[in-house]
Amino acid sequence: MTLTVSQPQWPLNEAQPAIVFSQLSHLGLISVTGEQARTFIHGQVTTDITSLEADQWRWGAHCDPKGKMLASFRAFAHQDALLMMMPRETLALDLPQLQKYAVFSKAELVDASDDWCLIGVSGEQAPAWIAQAFGEIAAELTEIPGGVILRDGDRFIIAVKRDTQTELLSKIDQPIYDFSAWQAVEIAAGLPNIYARHQSQFVPQMCNVQAVDGISFTKGCYMGQETVARMKYRGGNKRALYIVQGSASVAIDDDSQLEMKLEDDEGYRRAGTIVEAVQRDGQLLLSAVLPNDTPLTAQLRMAGDEASVLTLAPLPYSLDEE
């Protein structure tokens, strides 16, 4: 069965349809196998891999020696492989970094992206559709024929081997949209997707990785661990990931910049870094790293677009650390 992809048509400032299927072609998978697969990755990343159960998945980050993120990812196991899901463009740069250290371990790391079909399911009717198609799913990770389903609240990622995708696609009787539909859902959820242009720019806490349980502060050493721990215990972090929404007439690209209105109407200044953005019919939804004392009442705009009006949306989780 051929997979036909449509572009989303609903405005970003309105609720999405009751159920949305998205082809996650922007995401890829690193497959890690071998006798020391888990212990090797455990010693490289922020999350606790060795305690990962068969029905669990976890956010995590891979950092450079200075504690800056090379990648953020979802980690889960399937059959004899540990899989790390992240943007394909990030994977292309991060995989060689991991392979460089894997030569000293009994672990093999490969880019398995082309072996998998990834479909996102979101919207208020997503749980009901999943239950009808696969049965009730309560666990974070559930095995299905040909693959797995990752549950994140009422959002789902279905990952099946490419040679079994026909059965999955036959269950979907509605349009499948491009990955921007899923990006909008994840931005609105405040999730920390890191792309290639932002490698080695942010310590994990600057993108709220700790808020989605992507950092273990008890697991022991890993690359960049000292910096990450110092941010927690000495309060060194001064930035956080925010959700920004509104209107803009200029097309957003990798060089686009945010500006924030100064107090007393004294103009605007550059503010933070755009991490991920979706733009549709003049509406804009993006995540941005800003000073972590930025008030929700802050007024922002796109540089070079004086007519743009952007505001902050509340995060769906707390940034307070115990």
GULUMKOL-344617 format. One record per residue: x, y, z of N, C-alpha, C, CB in turn; residue in three letters. Coordinates in steps of 0.02 Angstrom, whole numbers, plus 50000, padded with zeros to 5 digits. Glycine has a CB too. Example, Ala and Ser with C-alpha at 12.3 -4.5 7.8 and 13.67 -1.06 7.14 Angstrom:
BEGIN
  n_px  n_py  n_pz ca_px ca_py ca_pz  c_px  c_py  c_pz cb_px cb_py cb_pz residu
 50660 49716 50390 50615 49775 50390 50660 49835 50390 50565 49776 50452    ALA
 50642 49888 50354 50684 49947 50357 50645 50002 50394 50704 49970 50286    SER
This chain:
BEGIN
  n_px  n_py  n_pz ca_px ca_py ca_pz  c_px  c_py  c_pz cb_px cb_py cb_pz residu
 50042 49940 50000 50000 50000 50000 50044 50062 50000 49952 50001 50061    MET
 50028 50109 49955 50066 50171 49950 50044 50221 50003 50059 50201 49880    THR
 50091 50253 50035 50076 50302 50086 50072 50371 50054 50129 50300 50143    LEU
 50012 50400 50053 50001 50466 50025 49997 50517 50082 49936 50468 49983    THR
 50035 50571 50076 50040 50620 50130 50009 50686 50108 50114 50630 50151    VAL
 49968 50716 50153 49936 50780 50140 49965 50833 50186 49859 50775 50150    SER
 49957 50896 50167 49977 50951 50210 49919 50971 50255 50001 51012 50168    GLN
 49932 50987 50318 49878 51009 50364 49846 51073 50338 49906 51019 50435    PRO
 49781 51078 50349 49744 51136 50325 49714 51179 50382 49690 51115 50279    GLN
 49709 51152 50442 49675 51189 50496 49722 51241 50525 49651 51141 50551    TRP
 49695 51299 50546 49737 51353 50574 49771 51331 50639 49695 51415 50587    PRO
 49831 51356 50649 49869 51339 50710 49837 51369 50773 49941 51362 50703    LEU
 49799 51423 50764 49769 51455 50823 49700 51425 50840 49762 51529 50811    ASN
 49682 51370 50808 49620 51335 50823 49637 51263 50842 49571 51337 50763    GLU
 49588 51231 50874 49598 51161 50893 49606 51117 50831 49539 51136 50936    ALA
 49651 51068 50836 49660 51023 50780 49600 50976 50776 49726 50983 50787    GLN
 49593 50939 50720 49538 50891 50714 49539 50839 50771 49541 50856 50647    PRO
 49483 50804 50779 49476 50756 50834 49528 50701 50831 49407 50726 50833    ALA
 49550 50683 50770 49604 50635 50764 49648 50654 50704 49576 50562 50756    ILE
 49713 50650 50714 49761 50669 50662 49814 50614 50657 49793 50738 50677    VAL
 49824 50590 50596 49878 50543 50582 49934 50581 50546 49853 50482 50539    PHE
 49995 50571 50567 50052 50607 50538 50107 50558 50520 50079 50660 50588    SER
 50136 50567 50460 50195 50528 50441 50256 50562 50472 50202 50522 50364    GLN
 50292 50526 50514 50348 50556 50550 50414 50545 50513 50353 50527 50622    LEU
 50414 50569 50451 50473 50559 50409 50533 50599 50432 50457 50576 50337    SER
 50522 50647 50477 50578 50688 50502 50616 50653 50557 50552 50754 50527    HIS
 50589 50597 50583 50621 50561 50637 50656 50499 50612 50570 50542 50690    LEU
 50710 50481 50645 50748 50420 50629 50762 50380 50691 50813 50438 50593    GLY
 50792 50322 50681 50806 50275 50736 50877 50250 50732 50756 50217 50734    LEU
 50913 50256 50788 50977 50221 50796 50962 50155 50829 51027 50264 50838    ILE
 50987 50101 50801 50980 50034 50830 51046 50015 50863 50959 49981 50776    SER
 51042 49995 50926 51102 49975 50964 51093 49903 50985 51113 50022 51027    VAL
 51138 49860 50963 51134 49789 50979 51202 49765 51005 51112 49748 50917    THR
 51202 49705 51031 51264 49676 51057 51261 49664 51131 51323 49722 51041    GLY
 51309 49626 51155 51311 49606 51225 51312 49665 51273 51372 49563 51238    GLU
 51344 49719 51254 51351 49778 51298 51311 49838 51272 51424 49797 51306    GLN
 51260 49825 51233 51221 49880 51203 51194 49929 51255 51164 49853 51161    ALA
 51160 49901 51305 51129 49944 51355 51180 49978 51400 51080 49904 51397    ARG
 51229 49941 51422 51278 49970 51468 51319 50024 51433 51324 49916 51496    THR
 51333 50014 51368 51370 50065 51332 51330 50130 51328 51388 50041 51261    PHE
 51267 50125 51304 51226 50185 51298 51213 50216 51366 51159 50168 51263    ILE
 51203 50175 51417 51192 50200 51485 51248 50247 51507 51186 50141 51535    HIS
 51309 50230 51488 51367 50270 51507 51378 50332 51465 51428 50228 51505    GLY
 51334 50342 51415 51342 50399 51370 51288 50452 51377 51344 50375 51299    GLN
 51231 50434 51406 51173 50478 51403 51146 50496 51473 51117 50446 51362    VAL
 51100 50544 51475 51075 50570 51538 51024 50525 51572 51044 50637 51528    THR
 50991 50482 51535 50937 50442 51563 50962 50373 51584 50880 50434 51512    THR
 50924 50340 51629 50944 50275 51656 50921 50220 51608 50913 50264 51726    ASP
 50967 50195 51568 50951 50145 51518 50948 50075 51548 51003 50146 51462    ILE
 50991 50061 51596 50994 49992 51622 50931 49971 51658 51054 49985 51669    THR
 50893 50019 51684 50831 50002 51720 50769 50007 51675 50823 50046 51780    SER
 50779 50019 51611 50723 50026 51565 50686 49960 51557 50748 50051 51497    LEU
 50622 49959 51574 50582 49899 51570 50555 49889 51499 50525 49901 51620    GLU
 50530 49828 51486 50505 49811 51419 50444 49853 51399 50488 49738 51416    ALA
 50406 49877 51449 50346 49916 51434 50356 49990 51446 50287 49890 51475    ASP
 50419 50013 51443 50435 50083 51455 50474 50114 51397 50475 50090 51520    GLN
 50469 50180 51391 50516 50218 51350 50534 50281 51390 50484 50237 51279    TRP
 50590 50311 51372 50612 50370 51410 50643 50422 51364 50662 50350 51463    ARG
 50632 50486 51383 50670 50540 51352 50742 50537 51380 50637 50609 51367    TRP
 50788 50561 51341 50856 50567 51364 50894 50616 51320 50891 50499 51364    GLY
 50956 50630 51339 50999 50674 51300 51069 50645 51297 51000 50745 51331    ALA
 51102 50655 51241 51172 50637 51233 51211 50702 51230 51184 50594 51168    HIS
 51259 50710 51274 51295 50774 51281 51367 50768 51259 51292 50799 51352    CYS
 51398 50825 51244 51469 50826 51232 51505 50832 51300 51488 50886 51184    ASP
 51571 50831 51302 51606 50833 51367 51591 50895 51409 51680 50828 51355    PRO
 51568 50948 51377 51551 51010 51414 51479 51011 51438 51564 51070 51371    LYS
 51443 50956 51427 51374 50952 51450 51323 50983 51403 51368 50984 51515    GLY
 51343 51002 51342 51297 51029 51293 51268 50973 51251 51332 51082 51249    LYS
 51204 50977 51236 51171 50922 51201 51192 50914 51128 51097 50932 51204    MET
 51210 50852 51111 51219 50833 51041 51154 50807 51012 51274 50780 51035    LEU
 51111 50780 51056 51047 50753 51034 51001 50745 51094 51056 50685 50997    ALA
 50936 50750 51081 50886 50727 51128 50848 50670 51093 50836 50785 51151    SER
 50821 50624 51132 50793 50564 51100 50743 50530 51146 50849 50515 51082    PHE
 50704 50485 51116 50663 50437 51152 50699 50370 51147 50590 50433 51124    ARG
 50707 50336 51203 50741 50271 51203 50691 50217 51223 50801 50271 51252    ALA
 50693 50160 51187 50651 50103 51203 50683 50040 51173 50578 50113 51176    PHE
 50660 49983 51196 50687 49919 51173 50635 49884 51130 50707 49875 51233    ALA
 50660 49849 51079 50618 49806 51038 50658 49745 51018 50591 49844 50974    HIS
 50633 49687 51038 50668 49624 51027 50739 49629 51056 50671 49606 50951    GLN
 50791 49620 51016 50859 49620 51044 50894 49688 51035 50900 49566 51011    ASP
 50858 49739 51017 50889 49805 51003 50864 49858 51051 50875 49826 50930    ALA
 50909 49903 51069 50890 49966 51101 50885 50018 51046 50943 49988 51157    LEU
 50830 50054 51043 50818 50103 50990 50816 50173 51019 50752 50087 50953    LEU
 50846 50220 50983 50848 50290 51003 50817 50331 50946 50921 50314 51018    MET
 50759 50362 50960 50722 50400 50910 50737 50474 50916 50645 50387 50916    MET
 50756 50504 50861 50774 50575 50860 50767 50602 50790 50847 50587 50887    MET
 50769 50668 50779 50766 50695 50711 50822 50666 50668 50771 50771 50713    PRO
 50805 50649 50606 50854 50618 50561 50916 50660 50552 50822 50604 50494    ARG
 50907 50726 50547 50965 50769 50535 51012 50769 50595 50943 50841 50518    GLU
 50984 50762 50655 51024 50757 50715 51059 50689 50718 50981 50768 50778    THR
 51022 50638 50701 51050 50569 50701 51112 50565 50657 50997 50519 50677    LEU
 51109 50597 50599 51165 50593 50552 51230 50619 50582 51149 50633 50489    ALA
 51226 50667 50629 51285 50694 50661 51300 50659 50727 51275 50768 50672    LEU
 51248 50635 50761 51259 50606 50827 51283 50534 50823 51195 50609 50867    ASP
 51260 50496 50775 51280 50425 50769 51355 50417 50765 51247 50394 50708    LEU
 51391 50455 50723 51464 50447 50721 51497 50462 50789 51494 50492 50669    PRO
 51469 50508 50828 51497 50523 50893 51491 50463 50940 51462 50584 50924    GLN
 51433 50431 50939 51424 50371 50981 51466 50313 50956 51350 50351 50981    LEU
 51470 50304 50890 51509 50249 50862 51583 50256 50880 51501 50246 50786    GLN
 51606 50317 50886 51677 50330 50901 51697 50297 50967 51691 50405 50904    LYS
 51651 50299 51016 51665 50269 51081 51644 50196 51085 51631 50309 51136    TYR
 51601 50175 51041 51576 50106 51043 51629 50055 51023 51515 50099 50998    ALA
 51682 50078 50991 51734 50031 50970 51766 49996 51029 51788 50068 50929    VAL
 51758 50025 51089 51787 49994 51149 51736 49950 51186 51812 50049 51196    PHE
 51677 49942 51158 51624 49902 51189 51598 49850 51140 51567 49947 51215    SER
 51564 49800 51167 51532 49750 51125 51462 49775 51108 51529 49681 51161    LYS
 51460 49827 51068 51397 49858 51048 51404 49882 50976 51378 49917 51096    ALA
 51352 49871 50938 51350 49893 50868 51294 49943 50859 51341 49832 50820    GLU
 51310 50001 50831 51262 50054 50820 51255 50066 50745 51283 50119 50856    LEU
 51192 50066 50721 51179 50078 50650 51118 50124 50643 51167 50011 50612    VAL
 51114 50157 50586 51056 50198 50569 51003 50151 50540 51075 50255 50518    ASP
 50949 50140 50578 50896 50094 50557 50835 50132 50531 50876 50049 50615    ALA
 50841 50196 50518 50783 50238 50501 50744 50211 50442 50806 50308 50485    SER
 50778 50188 50390 50744 50166 50330 50708 50099 50339 50792 50161 50273    ASP
 50721 50065 50394 50688 50001 50407 50620 50008 50440 50733 49958 50451    ASP
 50603 50070 50460 50543 50081 50501 50495 50130 50468 50562 50106 50569    TRP
 50431 50120 50481 50378 50167 50464 50353 50196 50529 50320 50133 50422    CYS
 50353 50262 50536 50332 50295 50597 50270 50338 50584 50389 50339 50626    LEU
 50217 50325 50621 50155 50362 50614 50135 50391 50682 50098 50317 50586    ILE
 50122 50456 50685 50098 50488 50746 50022 50491 50745 50127 50558 50754    GLY
 49991 50479 50803 49919 50483 50810 49903 50530 50868 49887 50411 50821    VAL
 49867 50583 50854 49852 50633 50905 49779 50656 50898 49900 50693 50900    SER
 49757 50696 50946 49688 50719 50947 49648 50684 51000 49657 50709 50878    GLY
 49590 50712 51017 49550 50686 51073 49524 50616 51060 49492 50732 51087    GLU
 49518 50596 50997 49494 50529 50981 49550 50478 50970 49451 50532 50920    GLN
 49613 50500 50979 49670 50456 50968 49667 50393 51012 49735 50493 50980    ALA
 49655 50399 51078 49653 50339 51120 49599 50290 51098 49641 50358 51192    PRO
 49541 50315 51077 49487 50271 51055 49506 50235 50991 49423 50311 51045    ALA
 49539 50270 50944 49559 50237 50882 49612 50184 50896 49587 50289 50832    TRP
 49660 50200 50938 49712 50151 50956 49679 50089 50986 49763 50181 51004    ILE
 49631 50099 51032 49598 50042 51065 49561 50000 51014 49550 50067 51119    ALA
 49529 50032 50966 49491 49995 50915 49538 49956 50869 49448 50042 50874    GLN
 49595 49987 50852 49641 49955 50804 49686 49903 50836 49684 50008 50772    ALA
 49705 49913 50901 49755 49870 50931 49735 49843 51000 49819 49907 50937    PHE
 49677 49864 51026 49658 49845 51093 49678 49901 51142 49691 49779 51113    GLY
 49653 49897 51202 49668 49947 51253 49743 49948 51268 49627 49934 51317    GLU
 49772 50007 51267 49843 50015 51280 49853 50064 51337 49881 50040 51215    ILE
 49878 50038 51392 49890 50080 51451 49964 50092 51463 49859 50049 51513    ALA
 50006 50044 51442 50078 50049 51454 50110 50102 51410 50111 49981 51443    ALA
 50169 50125 51431 50206 50173 51391 50228 50143 51324 50268 50198 51429    GLU
 50244 50078 51325 50268 50044 51265 50231 49977 51259 50345 50033 51268    LEU
 50202 49964 51202 50165 49903 51191 50187 49871 51125 50089 49918 51189    THR
 50202 49807 51128 50220 49769 51068 50158 49757 51026 50254 49702 51086    GLU
 50164 49767 50960 50111 49751 50913 50143 49712 50855 50075 49816 50887    ILE
 50105 49680 50813 50135 49645 50756 50180 49690 50715 50081 49615 50712    PRO
 50243 49673 50710 50290 49710 50669 50323 49769 50702 50256 49734 50610    GLY
 50305 49783 50766 50335 49840 50797 50308 49856 50866 50327 49899 50754    GLY
 50303 49921 50882 50282 49944 50948 50239 50007 50943 50343 49957 50993    VAL
 50204 50022 50997 50169 50086 51005 50197 50120 51066 50092 50076 51010    ILE
 50219 50182 51058 50241 50224 51114 50183 50269 51133 50305 50265 51096    LEU
 50163 50267 51196 50110 50311 51220 50140 50367 51261 50058 50271 51262    ARG
 50117 50428 51246 50139 50487 51283 50076 50526 51300 50191 50531 51242    ASP
 50044 50510 51356 49979 50539 51372 49928 50515 51322 49983 50616 51371    GLY
 49897 50562 51287 49848 50544 51235 49877 50549 51165 49787 50590 51240    ASP
 49943 50550 51160 49978 50549 51096 50012 50481 51087 50030 50607 51091    ARG
 50017 50459 51026 50045 50393 51012 50092 50396 50953 49989 50341 51000    PHE
 50147 50359 50957 50191 50347 50899 50188 50272 50884 50265 50372 50913    ILE
 50166 50256 50824 50166 50186 50802 50229 50176 50760 50100 50169 50761    ILE
 50270 50128 50780 50332 50113 50744 50328 50040 50722 50396 50126 50788    ALA
 50325 50029 50656 50323 49960 50629 50377 49953 50576 50253 49943 50600    VAL
 50402 49893 50569 50451 49879 50517 50421 49895 50448 50475 49806 50520    LYS
 50462 49922 50405 50439 49945 50340 50405 49889 50300 50498 49973 50300    ARG
 50429 49827 50307 50399 49773 50268 50332 49750 50295 50447 49715 50265    ASP
 50310 49779 50352 50244 49762 50380 50197 49822 50381 50252 49734 50450    THR
 50216 49877 50349 50177 49939 50355 50109 49934 50321 50216 49996 50326    GLN
 50101 49889 50273 50037 49884 50237 49980 49869 50285 50041 49829 50184    THR
 49992 49825 50333 49939 49808 50381 49920 49869 50422 49962 49750 50427    GLU
 49970 49908 50443 49955 49968 50481 49916 50018 50440 50020 49999 50507    LEU
 49939 50032 50379 49907 50082 50337 49836 50063 50319 49948 50094 50275    LEU
 49823 49998 50315 49755 49975 50299 49705 49991 50355 49755 49901 50286    SER
 49730 50003 50415 49686 50020 50472 49668 50094 50472 49720 50002 50537    LYS
 49704 50135 50434 49694 50208 50435 49651 50228 50376 49763 50246 50433    ILE
 49590 50251 50390 49543 50269 50337 49534 50344 50331 49476 50236 50349    ASP
 49583 50382 50355 49581 50455 50351 49647 50480 50322 49569 50486 50422    GLN
 49651 50544 50303 49713 50570 50275 49772 50563 50324 49704 50644 50255    PRO
 49830 50551 50297 49891 50553 50336 49928 50617 50318 49936 50489 50323    ILE
 49943 50657 50369 49972 50723 50357 50048 50720 50363 49944 50775 50406    TYR
 50080 50772 50339 50153 50774 50344 50174 50788 50416 50181 50829 50296    ASP
 50239 50785 50428 50263 50786 50497 50252 50852 50533 50336 50770 50498    PHE
 50236 50905 50496 50225 50969 50529 50164 50966 50575 50216 51025 50477    SER
 50116 50922 50560 50058 50915 50604 50080 50887 50672 50005 50869 50573    ALA
 50126 50840 50671 50152 50812 50734 50198 50861 50769 50190 50747 50720    TRP
 50238 50898 50731 50281 50948 50762 50240 50998 50803 50322 50985 50708    GLN
 50183 51020 50775 50140 51068 50811 50116 51039 50877 50081 51088 50768    ALA
 50098 50975 50877 50076 50942 50938 50132 50939 50990 50050 50870 50922    VAL
 50192 50923 50968 50248 50916 51014 50272 50984 51039 50305 50879 50981    GLU
 50270 51035 50997 50287 51102 51021 50239 51124 51075 50286 51153 50962    ILE
 50174 51113 51063 50123 51132 51112 50130 51093 51177 50053 51121 51083    ALA
 50163 51034 51174 50175 50994 51234 50241 51012 51268 50174 50920 51217    ALA
 50278 51059 51239 50341 51081 51269 50396 51029 51266 50330 51101 51340    GLY
 50397 50988 51213 50445 50933 51210 50512 50956 51179 50416 50875 51169    LEU
 50568 50926 51203 50634 50953 51187 50668 50920 51126 50679 50944 51246    PRO
 50641 50932 51067 50672 50905 51006 50730 50950 50984 50620 50899 50950    ASN
 50788 50921 50978 50848 50958 50959 50868 50940 50888 50907 50944 51008    ILE
 50878 50991 50846 50897 50980 50777 50971 50997 50767 50854 51023 50730    TYR
 50997 50979 50709 51070 50983 50698 51098 51052 50710 51085 50961 50627    ALA
 51060 51104 50692 51087 51173 50698 51097 51194 50770 51039 51221 50664    ARG
 51068 51156 50818 51074 51175 50888 51118 51126 50928 51006 51179 50919    HIS
 51154 51083 50894 51199 51038 50930 51252 51079 50968 51233 50989 50881    GLN
 51267 51056 51028 51318 51087 51072 51303 51159 51089 51386 51083 51038    SER
 51238 51178 51092 51219 51245 51114 51187 51246 51183 51171 51274 51064    GLN
 51151 51193 51201 51111 51195 51262 51127 51138 51310 51038 51194 51244    PHE
 51135 51154 51373 51134 51103 51426 51062 51076 51429 51158 51133 51495    VAL
 51052 51011 51445 50985 50982 51443 50932 51023 51479 50987 50914 51472    PRO
 50948 51051 51539 50898 51089 51576 50875 51151 51539 50925 51108 51644    GLN
 50915 51176 51492 50894 51235 51454 50837 51218 51406 50954 51263 51414    MET
 50827 51154 51392 50772 51131 51350 50721 51089 51388 50799 51092 51291    CYS
 50723 51094 51455 50673 51063 51499 50675 50986 51497 50604 51086 51480    ASN
 50732 50958 51481 50737 50884 51478 50722 50854 51546 50807 50863 51454    VAL
 50741 50888 51600 50727 50862 51667 50653 50860 51681 50763 50904 51719    GLN
 50614 50905 51650 50542 50909 51663 50503 50853 51630 50515 50976 51638    ALA
 50534 50819 51581 50501 50761 51550 50537 50696 51570 50501 50769 51472    VAL
 50569 50699 51629 50603 50640 51658 50657 50612 51613 50551 50586 51672    ASP
 50693 50657 51580 50747 50635 51536 50816 50637 51567 50747 50676 51475    GLY
 50820 50654 51632 50885 50656 51666 50880 50617 51731 50906 50730 51681    ILE
 50925 50570 51741 50932 50536 51805 50991 50567 51842 50942 50459 51796    SER
 50978 50591 51903 51031 50621 51943 51061 50571 51992 51005 50681 51981    PHE
 51044 50507 51984 51070 50455 52029 51105 50399 51991 51015 50426 52070    THR
 51107 50401 51925 51132 50344 51886 51208 50340 51883 51105 50349 51816    LYS
 51243 50393 51899 51316 50390 51894 51341 50427 51833 51339 50319 51892    GLY
 51403 50414 51815 51438 50453 51765 51413 50441 51694 51512 50439 51768    CYS
 51415 50495 51655 51403 50493 51583 51435 50555 51553 51326 50488 51566    TYR
 51439 50558 51489 51471 50615 51456 51435 50680 51475 51470 50605 51380    MET
 51472 50728 51503 51445 50792 51521 51408 50794 51587 51400 50814 51468    GLY
 51412 50739 51626 51373 50732 51688 51389 50787 51739 51386 50665 51719    GLN
 51451 50807 51744 51470 50858 51795 51434 50924 51783 51545 50869 51794    GLU
 51429 50944 51720 51395 51007 51704 51320 51001 51718 51407 51026 51631    THR
 51290 50946 51698 51218 50937 51709 51202 50937 51783 51194 50872 51676    VAL
 51243 50902 51823 51232 50900 51895 51241 50969 51927 51279 50849 51928    ALA
 51291 51006 51904 51304 51072 51931 51245 51119 51919 51368 51102 51901    ARG
 51213 51112 51861 51154 51153 51846 51098 51140 51896 51130 51139 51775    MET
 51092 51078 51918 51039 51061 51966 51058 51083 52037 51026 50986 51965    LYS
 51116 51064 52060 51133 51072 52130 51162 51141 52147 51182 51020 52151    TYR
 51188 51177 52097 51215 51243 52111 51175 51299 52077 51287 51246 52087    ARG
 51121 51280 52045 51077 51331 52016 51108 51371 51960 51054 51376 52068    GLY
 51148 51340 51918 51183 51378 51866 51142 51390 51803 51244 51342 51848    GLY
 51085 51358 51797 51047 51365 51735 51005 51429 51736 51003 51304 51723    ASN
 51009 51468 51683 50972 51531 51679 50924 51532 51619 51020 51589 51674    LYS
 50914 51474 51586 50871 51473 51527 50823 51414 51530 50913 51471 51463    ARG
 50770 51418 51490 50720 51365 51487 50685 51367 51419 50668 51372 51545    ALA
 50652 51312 51403 50614 51307 51341 50544 51334 51352 50611 51234 51316    LEU
 50522 51379 51308 50456 51409 51312 50416 51394 51249 50461 51486 51322    TYR
 50350 51397 51255 50304 51389 51198 50282 51459 51177 50243 51344 51216    ILE
 50291 51474 51112 50274 51540 51086 50223 51531 51030 50337 51577 51060    VAL
 50171 51573 51030 50119 51568 50979 50096 51637 50957 50060 51527 51005    GLN
 50069 51641 50896 50043 51705 50872 50044 51709 50797 50084 51762 50901    GLY
 50053 51769 50771 50051 51780 50698 50116 51811 50674 49991 51824 50679    SER
 50133 51796 50612 50193 51825 50581 50184 51822 50506 50257 51786 50604    ALA
 50208 51873 50472 50201 51875 50399 50265 51853 50364 50182 51945 50377    SER
 50322 51855 50398 50384 51833 50367 50391 51758 50373 50445 51869 50399    VAL
 50422 51728 50323 50434 51656 50325 50490 51641 50375 50452 51629 50255    ALA
 50478 51591 50417 50527 51573 50468 50578 51525 50439 50493 51542 50530    ILE
 50642 51539 50451 50695 51493 50429 50747 51488 50485 50728 51518 50363    ASP
 50802 51455 50470 50854 51443 50521 50886 51507 50547 50907 51398 50493    ASP
 50881 51561 50509 50912 51624 50530 50864 51671 50566 50941 51659 50470    ASP
 50800 51651 50571 50750 51695 50602 50766 51705 50676 50680 51665 50594    SER
 50749 51765 50700 50763 51783 50769 50702 51812 50803 50822 51832 50774    GLN
 50697 51798 50868 50644 51827 50909 50668 51892 50940 50622 51778 50963    LEU
 50620 51938 50950 50633 51999 50988 50581 52006 51042 50633 52061 50941    GLU
 50601 52034 51100 50556 52043 51156 50549 52118 51171 50582 52005 51218    MET
 50487 52138 51187 50475 52208 51202 50505 52227 51269 50399 52223 51201    LYS
 50540 52284 51271 50570 52308 51332 50518 52344 51375 50628 52355 51317    LEU
 50533 52351 51438 50488 52388 51483 50486 52462 51464 50511 52380 51556    GLU
 50432 52494 51484 50423 52567 51473 50422 52585 51399 50479 52605 51507    ASP
 50402 52535 51357 50393 52549 51285 50456 52575 51251 50338 52599 51275    ASP
 50514 52549 51272 50577 52573 51244 50603 52529 51187 50629 52575 51299    GLU
 50557 52498 51152 50577 52459 51094 50584 52385 51109 50641 52485 51067    GLY
 50622 52350 51065 50630 52278 51070 50705 52260 51072 50596 52242 51012    TYR
 50720 52203 51100 50787 52177 51098 50785 52103 51078 50823 52185 51167    ARG
 50840 52078 51054 50843 52007 51035 50830 51964 51097 50913 51990 51004    ARG
 50792 51910 51085 50772 51867 51141 50777 51794 51122 50700 51884 51164    ALA
 50825 51759 51150 50828 51687 51147 50840 51657 51078 50766 51660 51172    GLY
 50827 51591 51074 50841 51552 51014 50781 51509 50996 50904 51509 51024    THR
 50759 51513 50934 50704 51470 50910 50731 51399 50902 50675 51497 50843    ILE
 50696 51351 50930 50718 51281 50926 50679 51243 50873 50708 51247 50994    VAL
 50613 51249 50873 50571 51212 50826 50511 51256 50810 50548 51142 50855    GLU
 50489 51258 50747 50435 51303 50728 50392 51272 50674 50463 51369 50703    ALA
 50327 51288 50677 50279 51271 50625 50242 51334 50606 50229 51215 50648    VAL
 50235 51346 50541 50202 51407 50517 50149 51386 50466 50254 51455 50484    GLN
 50088 51416 50474 50034 51396 50430 49985 51455 50423 49997 51333 50457    ARG
 49976 51480 50362 49927 51533 50348 49934 51593 50395 49857 51504 50353    ASP
 49995 51616 50404 50007 51674 50445 50010 51662 50519 49954 51723 50432    GLY
 49994 51601 50540 49998 51582 50610 50064 51547 50624 49939 51537 50631    GLN
 50090 51556 50685 50155 51530 50702 50152 51497 50771 50208 51585 50702    LEU
 50182 51439 50776 50190 51404 50840 50262 51380 50844 50139 51343 50847    LEU
 50296 51398 50898 50366 51380 50903 50386 51368 50975 50410 51434 50871    LEU
 50442 51333 50983 50474 51327 51048 50539 51367 51044 50488 51252 51068    SER
 50556 51399 51100 50615 51441 51102 50648 51438 51170 50597 51514 51084    ALA
 50713 51441 51171 50751 51445 51233 50759 51518 51251 50820 51410 51227    VAL
 50730 51537 51309 50730 51606 51333 50757 51608 51404 50659 51637 51329    LEU
 50773 51668 51430 50791 51672 51501 50735 51642 51544 50804 51746 51521    PRO
 50754 51602 51594 50703 51566 51631 50663 51609 51680 50734 51510 51669    ASN
 50677 51674 51681 50635 51720 51720 50589 51760 51675 50679 51766 51761    ASP
 50582 51740 51611 50537 51774 51565 50465 51766 51588 50547 51748 51493    THR
 50428 51821 51599 50359 51814 51621 50313 51793 51564 50334 51881 51651    PRO
 50258 51759 51580 50211 51737 51529 50177 51796 51495 50158 51692 51559    LEU
 50182 51856 51525 50152 51916 51496 50198 51950 51445 50134 51964 51550    THR
 50257 51922 51434 50305 51953 51388 50275 51959 51317 50371 51913 51386    ALA
 50291 52014 51284 50269 52024 51215 50329 52014 51169 50239 52095 51205    GLN
 50319 51973 51118 50374 51957 51072 50352 51969 51000 50397 51884 51081    LEU
 50401 51971 50956 50388 51976 50884 50447 51944 50847 50377 52050 50862    ARG
 50438 51934 50782 50492 51910 50740 50534 51970 50717 50466 51869 50680    MET
 50599 51964 50721 50642 52017 50696 50628 52029 50622 50717 52000 50707    ALA
 50621 52091 50603 50606 52108 50534 50533 52106 50516 50643 52062 50489    GLY
 50490 52093 50565 50418 52089 50554 50383 52127 50610 50394 52015 50550    ASP
 50380 52193 50604 50353 52234 50658 50279 52221 50670 50363 52306 50642    GLU
 50244 52191 50621 50173 52178 50630 50160 52111 50665 50139 52177 50562    ALA
 50211 52071 50674 50201 52006 50707 50184 52016 50780 50264 51962 50700    SER
 50140 51973 50805 50119 51975 50875 50126 51905 50904 50046 52002 50882    VAL
 50170 51897 50952 50184 51832 50982 50178 51836 51057 50254 51807 50961    LEU
 50150 51784 51087 50143 51780 51159 50165 51711 51183 50071 51795 51181    THR
 50176 51705 51248 50196 51642 51278 50135 51603 51301 50245 51654 51336    LEU
 50138 51537 51292 50085 51492 51317 50113 51455 51378 50062 51442 51262    ALA
 50070 51440 51427 50094 51403 51486 50121 51334 51467 50037 51396 51537    PRO
 50174 51314 51501 50200 51246 51492 50153 51196 51525 50273 51240 51521    LEU
 50147 51137 51496 50102 51086 51526 50135 51046 51581 50078 51040 51472    PRO
 50191 51069 51607 50226 51035 51661 50262 51087 51704 50276 50983 51633    TYR
 50288 51066 51760 50323 51112 51805 50399 51108 51793 50308 51095 51879    SER
 50431 51165 51799 50504 51167 51793 50538 51165 51861 50526 51229 51756    LEU
 50499 51164 51914 50528 51162 51981 50559 51094 51994 50473 51178 52034    ASP
 50621 51093 52017 50656 51031 52033 50657 51021 52108 50728 51031 52006    GLU
 50644 50959 52128 50644 50942 52200 50716 50939 52225 50609 50874 52213    GLU
